[in-house]
Amino acid sequence: MDTVVFIDIDGVLNTKESWRTPFQLDDGCIRNFCHSFSESKRELKIVLTSSWKNGFSSLPEYETSQLQELRKKLGAYGFAISGRTRVFANRMAEIDDYLNNHEVAEYAVVDDDRQEYSLDFLKKVTLIDSTEGFTLKDGKRIKWNVTR
């Protein structure tokens, strides 16, 4: 059974300020994210919930240049993107679909957009302040959820 981190990119691995230029990454946010999860001593699968997932491929050479760059930056810390959620009405539905179709023991959801989730599901989400992106403080607040 897997341990999965569902991650949004915009507002998490970059900041609201950087959205002026599409598909930007913030090295500090990536460093904070990777440092926080490497401290968790869990072997993780990173699954994209972000709109960036539309450029994902199981064959990296067929991915968008932005995802290739993200793979490179995560890889420098020993992390890799394992997959993506399928497209549904919102991220909550996408995550539910993924959990119903994969063997997942525990998971974390990291996002900056509360509108993608019901109030009940928000209790399972670590919300990030998009003006700062992922910080080391966020890493200490990660909510781990055990599957049903």
Secondary structure as GFF3:
##gff-version 3
##sequence-region A 1 148
A	DSSP	beta_strand	2	7	.	.	.	ID=ss1
A	DSSP	three_ten_helix	16	20	.	.	.	ID=ss2
A	DSSP	alpha_helix	27	39	.	.	.	ID=ss3
A	DSSP	beta_strand	44	48	.	.	.	ID=ss4
A	DSSP	three_ten_helix	51	55	.	.	.	ID=ss5
A	DSSP	three_ten_helix	60	62	.	.	.	ID=ss6
A	DSSP	alpha_helix	65	75	.	.	.	ID=ss7
A	DSSP	beta_strand	81	84	.	.	.	ID=ss8
A	DSSP	alpha_helix	91	101	.	.	.	ID=ss9
A	DSSP	beta_strand	104	111	.	.	.	ID=ss10
A	DSSP	three_ten_helix	114	116	.	.	.	ID=ss11
A	DSSP	alpha_helix	119	122	.	.	.	ID=ss12
A	DSSP	beta_strand	125	127	.	.	.	ID=ss13
A	DSSP	alpha_helix	136	140	.	.	.	ID=ss14
A	DSSP	beta_strand	145	146	.	.	.	ID=ss15
###
